[in-house]
Amino acid sequence: MAINNPSNIKAFILAAGMGTRLRPYTDTMPKPMVPLLDKPLIGYIFDHVVRAGIRNVVVNLHHKADILRAYFQTRNDVSIAKSFEDELLETGGGAKKALPLLGENPFFMINGDAFWVDSAPSNMLADMMNQYDEDKMDILLLLYPLSKMILTEGVGDYDIDPDGRVKRNYDKKGEYMFAGVRICHPRIFEGTPDGKFGFLQLMDNAEKNGRLFAHVYTGEWHHISTPDDLKNVEQELLNRNVA
């Protein structure tokens, strides 16, 4: 069944990492706080979350955490819980640590540097909630066609079967790039270790069990990983007066 009530789903935003590829910006701030057109990247994520009707967010923190905490004070449109990591736990370990704050329902897991532009009336997060079916899916991944990657570098992470199931392309020559957003069921963490581990192994497990599915985004998504990526996307948005 689809997720019909956004109040039943929370969003977990990954914001703890060091963001080394985006130096020198990340020498002084967390990657999600790097500004794009004078708004931090995480600010766009919060805006999307609110538009989708989601009001409860959990964010993991580590690098320059006080800067994120200060920004959270400026957001009165969403409830924000914080999961601080004394040492980085990677994507899987960070999500597992946050599970007590996320509850027992499926939740969004969003990379803190994910950037996309919805074209009205579409709403990508709402579309994913409509597609998600916990009876047959453990994870629903947002994928983006590699053919649409123009401004920033793309990697062919995955291919999609006709039934919507996802297969990892180990040669990185797939048709789609993972776009940093997924809906996850908490059951995927059963039997996982405490401490550091990557979320990719959980995606691989879901694929092995035939429970990894795709939502292909038809809007605009950009992979912001380096200062050049940031500059290219910002200039394109300025040229089109998108902000």
N, C-alpha and C positions, 0 to 999 in steps of 0.2 A: 504494500500500500504506500502511496505517496505521503509525504509529510505535509499535511494540510494546514497545520497550525504552526506558524513560525515561532510562537512562544514556547513550543515544545523542543526547540533546537537551539543550541548554543554555538558560538563560533570561537574556536581556539586559534589564536594568531601567534605564529612563531616569530619572536622578536629578540631571542637571546643571543644569536650568533654574532661573530666578530665582523662579518662583512668585509673581509680583507681585500676582495677584488675591487671594492668600491673606494679604496683609499685614494686620496687623502681625506675624503669626507668622513669616513668611519674612524679616523684617528680621534675625532672630537665628538662623535655622536653615534648612536646605534643606527644601523642601516635603515630600519623602518622610519627613522626620523629625518633621513636625507630629503631635502625639499625638492619637489618638482613643481614648477610654477608657483613657488612660495607656499606650497602646502606639503607637509610631510607625507611620504608614501603611505604610512599607516593611516593617515587621515582620510585618504581616498577609500581605504578598506572599510573604515568605520562608516563612511557615508554609504557605501554599497550595502553593508550589513543592516543599517537602519532602514534604507529604502526597501529591503526585503522583509521588513517587519520583525527582525531579530533584535532583541533588546538586551541580551546577556552575552557578554564576551569574556573570555579568559585569555590572558596574554602571558607568555613566559618571558622572563627578564634575566639578563646577566650583564652584558657589556653596556656600560654607561647607563645603568638602569635608572638613575635619578632623573635623567633627561626625559625618559619615557614617562616616569611617574608624574613629572611636572606637566607634561602634555595631557595626560589623562584628566588632570584637574580642569582642563578647558572643555571637556566633553560632558555635557549634561543631558545628552540624548541617548545614552547607552550606559548600562551598568557594567563596570569593568572589574573583574577579579584578577589578581596577580599571582603568578606562580614563579617565585624567584629560585634560580638555580645557582648554588654556591660554586659548582663547577658545571661546565657545559655537558649536557646529557645527550646531545644529538637529537635528531628529530623524533625518533621513536621513544627514547628515554624521557625526553621532555614532555611528550604527550602523555606517557604513562604516569609521570609524576603529577600531572594536572588532572588526572581522571576524577579524583574526589571532588574537584570543583566543577567538572563537566557533567556528572551524573550518569544515569543509566541509559539515556536515549542516544540515538545517533547524533553526531555533531559535525559541524564544518571544521576542517583543519586548513588554515590559510597561511601560506608563506608571507612573512612580513614585508616582502618586497614585491608582492604580486600587484600588477597594475593592469587594469582593463577599463574600457570605456563602453558602457552600455548605450545602445541607441534606442531611445524611446520608441515603442512602449516595452521593449524587451528588458528583462531583469534576470541576469544569468543565475544569481543565487536562487531566486524563486523557481526558475526553470529546473535547476538541479533538484530542488526539493520535490517538485512535481514528478520528476523522473525516478527518484530514489525509491527502491522497493526492498525493505529489509528482509523480506522472506527469501529473496534470491541474491541479494547483494551484501557483501561485507564492506566493500569500498566502491564508491563512484568517483572516478577521476575526471577532472576537467582536462581535456586535451585540445590542442590548437593545431590546425593544419600547418605543416611546415611550409607549404606553398605560399602562405600568407605572411611569413616572416620576412620583412623587407628592411626595417630600420635596425633591427637587432639580430644577433646570431641565434640560429635555431639548431636544435639537436633532435634527430629522429628517434625519440625514446620508444615509441609504441606504434603498433598496428592494431586494427580493429577487425574482429570477425563480423560476418553478416548479422549475427545475433546480438551484437553490441558488446560482447566480451572482449577484453583487452589482452594483447600479447606483447611482452617486452621484446624489443628488437636489440639484441645484445651487440650488434654491429653498429648501432646508432644510425641506422639507415631507414628507420620507419617513416611513415607518412605523417606522424603526429608528435608534437612535443608536449610533455607534461607541463601544465600551466600553473602549478602551485596551489591548486584548490582541490579539495576532496571532501566528500561526506564519508564518515567512518562510523562503523558500529563498535561500541566498546568491547564486544566479545573478541575482537581481533587481538587484544592484548593478553588474553588468557594464556598462561604458560610462558610469557616473556620474562626475561630477567629484569631485576632492578638495576638501575644505573644506566650507563651509556649503551645505546644501540640505535641503528638507523631505521627509519620508517620504511625504507625500500624493501627490507626483508618481509615486512607485513604485506606490502603490495604483492611481492612475489608469492607469498603464501596464499593470498586471496586468488591470484591468477591460477595457481596450481589446483585450487579447489573449485575453479570455475565460478568464482564469486567476485571477480574484478571487472567492473563495467566502465563505460566511457560516456561522458557528456561532451560532445564536440561543440566548442564555442564558435559562433558565427559572427560575433562582434569584433572588437579591436582589442588585442592583447599584446603587451610588449614585455620582453625579457630584459629587465634592467639589472645588469650585473657589473658593469664597468662605468667609469666616468664618461666614456664616449657614448655608451648606450643612453645614459641619462641626458647628455647633451643632444643627441639625435632625436630622442622622443620629445624633449621639451621644445625643440625648434619646430618639429612637425606640428605639435599641438598649437603653438603660437601662430604658425602659418595658417592654420585652419580655424583659429579662434575657438578652440574646443573647450578651453578651461572655463 
